[in-house]
Amino acid sequence: MTDQMIAAVYHGSGDVRIESMDVPTPAAGEALLKILRSGMCGTDASEYKSGPKMFPVLAKHPNSGHEGPMVLGHEFIGEIIGEVDPASGFKTGDIVASGAGISCGECKRCNEGRTNLCDKYVTLGLNRHGGMAAFVAAPTSTLVKVPTGIDLDAAGIAQPLAVGLHAARRSGVRTGDKVLLIGAGAIGTFVLAGLKHLVDAEVTVLDFGGSRLERAARLGADHTVEVGPDAAENIKQIFGPAGIDVVIEASGAPGQLPFAINMVKRGGTILQVGLPSAHPEVDLHKLVLSEINIITTLAHVCGEDLGAALDILETSTLAKELIEGVYPLSEISNQLELLSTGKIQGKVLFDPSL
């Protein structure tokens, strides 16, 4: 095997370069993966457009120690190359998905099973070199075997689906609940898939009319509502006097958190998924006097969500609905530009071998 590889390296706003670099050497507890598919997400696009804000390019990351240009990619699958500790349960040649999030397994949050909030949390492709490259060294604790019957493209979106599945768990939606999901983009679609996998709830999806709402209907949304002056009234007609038990705000669009507060029933729950670009103003009187719960969600719990995400992808049409294309790494800057300007509605994958 060659000792050099190509990688998509982030240097700053609008500056991602395809570079040659050394193939990483796995540390103890890690495996070397030959990347088969790697995806990009909204975080990558926002950092490309206006970063670095999260990426440790200008300052050392407190947990990973990384500082400087960084290989992108926290959504990837690959083939295990070379030696791997047999105690890990993996062997050379296994096709695996990575959850990318590395936790210590010892802190209070890890002991509670909330590994995504680990005191020493590090994410491949966000805090240290990731999988937008020909090879990556990944801790075996972040890996799950890909079922033999699943298409590689489908497996390539397991990590973001795990994020949506974790959000669905965090929402606390129970069988019989009436749910409003705001936003039918990629993350909203993953949350919808997670809800439909976990519980039998009635889900109404709100977004602009067109392909995204049509996709939501095909993937199990019980009702869809188009954004517009009549949206609130149309939603109220769907839910009736029973009201909305849970509102999940997955768009991050301006004004949607206040809208959610106005729509949810007394004693109901709002799950905030999307990250607004500006600080929203909220009606605290309504929140307090109606005893509304606002909760949030972050990343996923690898041991709980990643395998379940692969199960969903193996038995559903979700991947066909969401994947817009598979490209060579040389296309990364162009695709990041398209995603950052809202011109990509689903998921784009990269194959370093192309």
C-alpha positions as CSV (number, residue, x, y, z in Angstrom):
1,M,0.0,0.0,0.0
2,T,1.2,3.5,-0.8
3,D,2.3,5.8,2.1
4,Q,0.7,8.8,0.5
5,M,-3.0,9.6,0.0
6,I,-5.3,12.4,-1.3
7,A,-7.4,14.3,1.2
8,A,-9.8,17.3,1.2
9,V,-8.1,19.7,3.6
10,Y,-9.9,22.7,5.1
11,H,-7.7,25.8,5.5
12,G,-10.3,28.5,6.0
13,S,-13.4,30.2,4.6
14,G,-13.8,29.2,0.9
15,D,-10.5,27.4,1.0
16,V,-10.6,23.6,0.8
17,R,-7.7,22.0,-1.1
18,I,-7.1,18.5,-2.4
19,E,-3.7,17.7,-1.1
20,S,-1.3,14.7,-0.9
21,M,-0.5,13.7,2.7
22,D,0.8,10.7,4.6
23,V,-1.5,7.8,5.2
24,P,-2.3,8.0,8.9
25,T,-0.8,5.4,11.3
26,P,-3.5,4.0,13.7
27,A,-2.9,4.4,17.4
28,A,-3.8,1.8,20.0
29,G,-7.5,1.0,19.8
30,E,-7.8,2.3,16.2
31,A,-8.2,0.8,12.8
32,L,-7.0,2.1,9.4
33,L,-10.0,2.4,7.0
34,K,-9.9,2.7,3.3
35,I,-12.7,5.2,2.7
36,L,-15.5,3.9,0.4
37,R,-17.9,6.8,0.9
38,S,-17.7,10.1,2.7
39,G,-20.5,12.7,3.1
40,M,-20.7,16.4,3.9
41,C,-23.2,18.2,6.1
42,G,-24.4,21.6,7.0
43,T,-21.6,22.1,9.5
44,D,-19.0,21.6,6.7
45,A,-20.9,24.0,4.5
46,S,-21.2,26.8,7.2
47,E,-17.5,26.5,8.0
48,Y,-16.7,26.7,4.3
49,K,-18.9,29.8,3.9
50,S,-18.1,31.7,7.1
51,G,-15.6,29.8,9.2
52,P,-13.5,28.7,10.9
53,K,-15.8,28.9,13.9
54,M,-15.8,25.2,15.0
55,F,-12.8,23.8,13.1
56,P,-9.5,24.0,15.1
57,V,-7.6,25.8,12.3
58,L,-6.7,29.0,14.2
59,A,-6.6,27.6,17.8
60,K,-5.8,24.2,19.3
61,H,-8.8,22.0,20.1
62,P,-8.8,21.4,23.9
63,N,-9.5,17.7,23.6
64,S,-7.9,16.5,20.3
65,G,-4.9,18.9,20.4
66,H,-5.3,19.5,16.7
67,E,-4.4,23.0,15.3
68,G,-4.1,24.0,11.7
69,P,-5.5,22.8,8.4
70,M,-7.7,19.8,8.9
71,V,-9.1,16.9,6.8
72,L,-12.9,17.2,6.6
73,G,-15.4,14.4,6.9
74,H,-17.3,13.1,9.8
75,E,-19.8,11.0,7.8
76,F,-18.0,8.0,6.3
77,I,-17.8,4.2,5.8
78,G,-14.7,2.2,4.9
79,E,-12.9,-1.1,4.7
80,I,-10.6,-2.1,7.5
81,I,-7.1,-2.4,6.1
82,G,-4.1,-4.0,7.9
83,E,-4.0,-5.3,11.4
84,V,-6.8,-4.7,13.9
85,D,-7.1,-5.9,17.5
86,P,-9.2,-9.1,17.5
87,A,-10.6,-8.1,20.9
88,S,-12.4,-5.2,19.1
89,G,-14.7,-7.7,17.3
90,F,-13.5,-6.5,13.9
91,K,-11.2,-8.1,11.3
92,T,-9.3,-7.0,8.2
93,G,-11.7,-6.6,5.3
94,D,-14.7,-5.7,7.4
95,I,-16.9,-2.9,5.9
96,V,-17.8,-0.6,8.7
97,A,-19.6,2.7,9.3
98,S,-18.1,5.2,11.7
99,G,-20.0,7.3,14.2
100,A,-17.0,9.7,14.2
101,G,-17.6,10.8,17.8
102,I,-14.9,9.6,20.2
103,S,-15.8,9.4,23.9
104,C,-13.6,8.5,26.9
105,G,-16.0,6.0,28.5
106,E,-15.1,7.1,32.0
107,C,-16.6,10.5,32.7
108,K,-20.0,11.1,34.4
109,R,-21.9,11.6,31.1
110,C,-20.3,8.5,29.5
111,N,-21.4,6.4,32.6
112,E,-24.9,7.7,32.0
113,G,-24.8,6.5,28.5
114,R,-24.7,10.1,27.1
115,T,-21.4,9.6,25.3
116,N,-22.2,12.5,22.9
117,L,-21.7,14.8,25.9
118,C,-18.4,13.3,27.0
119,D,-16.0,15.6,28.8
120,K,-13.3,14.7,26.4
121,Y,-15.4,14.3,23.3
122,V,-13.7,14.6,19.9
123,T,-15.2,14.2,16.5
124,L,-13.3,13.0,13.4
125,G,-13.6,15.6,10.7
126,L,-14.7,18.3,13.1
127,N,-11.9,18.3,15.8
128,R,-9.2,16.2,14.1
129,H,-8.5,14.7,10.7
130,G,-11.5,13.0,9.3
131,G,-12.7,10.8,6.5
132,M,-12.8,13.0,3.5
133,A,-9.7,11.3,2.3
134,A,-8.5,8.0,0.9
135,F,-7.7,6.6,4.4
136,V,-8.5,7.5,8.0
137,A,-7.5,6.1,11.4
138,A,-10.7,5.6,13.4
139,P,-11.2,4.2,16.9
140,T,-12.8,0.8,16.8
141,S,-15.2,2.1,19.5
142,T,-16.8,4.3,16.9
143,L,-17.3,1.5,14.3
144,V,-20.3,-0.7,13.4
145,K,-20.3,-3.4,10.8
146,V,-22.2,-2.7,7.7
147,P,-24.8,-5.4,6.9
148,T,-23.7,-7.4,3.9
149,G,-26.9,-6.7,2.0
150,I,-26.8,-3.0,2.2
151,D,-25.7,-0.7,-0.7
152,L,-22.5,1.3,-0.1
153,D,-24.3,4.5,-1.0
154,A,-27.0,3.8,1.6
155,A,-24.5,2.9,4.3
156,G,-22.7,6.2,3.6
157,I,-25.5,8.2,5.2
158,A,-25.7,6.0,8.4
159,Q,-24.0,8.6,10.6
160,P,-26.4,11.6,9.8
161,L,-29.4,9.2,10.1
162,A,-28.1,8.3,13.5
163,V,-28.1,12.0,14.4
164,G,-31.8,12.1,13.3
165,L,-32.6,9.0,15.2
166,H,-31.0,10.4,18.4
167,A,-33.1,13.6,17.9
168,A,-36.2,11.4,17.6
169,R,-35.3,9.7,20.9
170,R,-34.6,13.0,22.6
171,S,-38.0,14.4,21.6
172,G,-39.7,11.9,23.9
173,V,-42.5,11.3,21.3
174,R,-44.7,8.4,22.4
175,T,-47.1,6.2,20.5
176,G,-50.3,8.1,19.9
177,D,-48.7,11.5,20.1
178,K,-49.4,14.3,17.6
179,V,-46.3,15.8,16.3
180,L,-45.4,18.8,14.1
181,L,-42.0,18.6,12.4
182,I,-40.8,22.0,11.0
183,G,-38.4,21.5,8.2
184,A,-38.1,18.7,5.6
185,G,-34.5,19.1,4.5
186,A,-32.0,16.4,5.1
187,I,-31.9,16.6,8.9
188,G,-35.7,16.9,9.1
189,T,-36.1,13.9,6.9
190,F,-33.7,11.9,9.1
191,V,-35.7,12.9,12.2
192,L,-38.9,11.8,10.4
193,A,-37.4,8.4,9.6
194,G,-36.3,8.1,13.2
195,L,-39.8,8.9,14.5
196,K,-41.4,6.4,12.2
197,H,-38.9,3.8,13.2
198,L,-39.4,4.3,16.9
199,V,-43.1,5.0,17.5
200,D,-46.5,5.0,16.0
201,A,-47.2,8.8,16.1
202,E,-49.1,11.1,13.8
203,V,-46.6,13.4,12.2
204,T,-47.4,16.6,10.2
205,V,-44.5,18.1,8.3
206,L,-44.2,21.9,7.5
207,D,-42.0,23.2,4.8
208,F,-42.2,25.1,1.5
209,G,-44.3,23.3,-1.1
210,G,-42.5,21.1,-3.6
211,S,-40.1,18.2,-3.7
212,R,-39.2,18.1,0.0
213,L,-42.8,17.8,1.2
214,E,-43.5,15.2,-1.5
215,R,-40.5,13.3,-0.2
216,A,-41.8,13.6,3.4
217,A,-45.2,12.2,2.3
218,R,-43.5,9.2,0.6
219,L,-41.4,8.5,3.8
220,G,-44.4,8.3,6.1
221,A,-45.6,11.9,7.0
222,D,-49.3,11.6,7.8
223,H,-49.9,15.2,6.7
224,T,-47.9,17.9,5.0
225,V,-48.5,21.7,5.2
226,E,-46.9,24.4,2.9
227,V,-45.3,27.4,4.5
228,G,-47.5,30.5,3.9
229,P,-49.9,32.9,5.4
230,D,-52.4,30.1,6.0
231,A,-50.0,27.6,7.5
232,A,-50.9,28.2,11.2
233,E,-54.6,27.8,10.5
234,N,-54.1,24.8,8.3
235,I,-52.0,23.2,11.1
236,K,-54.7,23.9,13.7
237,Q,-57.3,22.3,11.5
238,I,-55.3,19.1,11.2
239,F,-54.6,18.8,14.9
240,G,-58.0,20.0,16.2
241,P,-58.8,20.7,19.8
242,A,-56.4,17.9,21.0
243,G,-53.5,20.2,20.0
244,I,-49.8,19.4,19.3
245,D,-48.0,17.3,21.8
246,V,-44.5,17.8,20.4
247,V,-43.1,20.3,17.9
248,I,-39.7,19.5,16.4
249,E,-37.9,22.5,14.9
250,A,-35.5,21.1,12.4
251,S,-35.1,24.0,10.0
252,G,-33.2,26.6,11.9
253,A,-35.1,29.2,9.9
254,P,-35.7,32.7,11.4
255,G,-38.9,32.9,13.5
256,Q,-39.5,29.1,13.7
257,L,-38.8,28.7,17.5
258,P,-41.4,31.5,18.3
259,F,-43.8,29.8,15.9
260,A,-43.3,26.5,17.6
261,I,-44.0,28.1,21.0
262,N,-47.2,29.5,19.7
263,M,-48.3,26.2,18.2
264,V,-47.5,23.6,20.9
265,K,-50.2,22.7,23.5
266,R,-50.0,23.6,27.1
267,G,-47.6,21.3,28.8
268,G,-46.2,20.2,25.5
269,T,-42.6,19.8,24.3
270,I,-40.5,21.6,21.8
271,L,-37.3,19.9,20.5
272,Q,-34.9,22.4,18.9
273,V,-32.7,20.7,16.3
274,G,-31.9,23.5,13.8
275,L,-29.4,26.2,14.6
276,P,-30.7,29.7,13.7
277,S,-28.2,32.2,12.3
278,A,-29.5,34.9,14.6
279,H,-30.5,34.8,18.3
280,P,-34.3,34.2,18.4
281,E,-36.6,36.3,20.6
282,V,-39.0,34.0,22.6
283,D,-42.1,34.7,24.6
284,L,-41.1,33.6,28.1
285,H,-44.5,34.4,29.4
286,K,-46.1,31.9,27.1
287,L,-43.4,29.3,28.0
288,V,-43.8,29.7,31.7
289,L,-47.6,30.1,31.9
290,S,-48.1,27.1,29.6
291,E,-45.3,25.0,31.3
292,I,-43.8,24.2,27.9
293,N,-40.7,22.1,27.8
294,I,-37.8,23.1,25.5
295,I,-35.2,20.5,24.9
296,T,-32.3,20.2,22.5
297,T,-30.3,17.4,20.8
298,L,-26.6,17.0,19.8
299,A,-25.0,14.5,17.6
300,H,-25.8,10.9,18.5
301,V,-24.9,8.0,20.8
302,C,-22.9,5.6,18.7
303,G,-23.7,2.4,20.6
304,E,-27.5,3.2,20.5
305,D,-28.1,4.9,17.2
306,L,-25.6,3.9,14.5
307,G,-26.5,0.2,14.2
308,A,-30.2,1.2,14.3
309,A,-29.6,3.7,11.5
310,L,-28.1,0.9,9.3
311,D,-31.1,-1.3,10.0
312,I,-33.4,1.5,8.8
313,L,-31.3,2.0,5.7
314,E,-31.3,-1.7,4.9
315,T,-35.1,-2.0,5.0
316,S,-36.3,1.4,3.6
317,T,-36.1,3.6,0.6
318,L,-34.6,6.5,2.6
319,A,-31.2,6.4,0.8
320,K,-32.8,6.5,-2.7
321,E,-34.9,9.5,-1.6
322,L,-32.0,11.5,-0.1
323,I,-28.8,10.8,-2.0
324,E,-28.3,13.2,-4.8
325,G,-25.0,11.9,-6.2
326,V,-21.6,10.4,-5.6
327,Y,-18.6,12.5,-6.7
328,P,-14.8,12.4,-6.7
329,L,-13.0,14.4,-4.0
330,S,-12.0,17.0,-6.6
331,E,-15.7,18.2,-6.5
332,I,-15.7,19.0,-2.8
333,S,-15.4,22.8,-3.1
334,N,-18.1,23.0,-5.7
335,Q,-20.5,20.8,-3.7
336,L,-19.8,22.8,-0.5
337,E,-20.7,26.0,-2.3
338,L,-23.9,24.5,-3.6
339,L,-24.8,23.2,-0.1
340,S,-24.0,26.5,1.6
341,T,-26.3,28.4,-0.9
342,G,-29.2,26.0,-0.4
343,K,-28.9,24.3,-3.8
344,I,-28.6,20.8,-2.4
345,Q,-31.7,19.4,-0.8
346,G,-30.5,15.9,0.1
347,K,-27.1,14.3,0.7
348,V,-24.0,14.2,-1.5
349,L,-21.3,11.5,-1.1
350,F,-17.7,11.3,-2.2
351,D,-15.7,8.3,-3.4
352,P,-12.0,8.9,-3.1
353,S,-11.3,6.2,-5.7
354,L,-13.1,8.2,-8.5
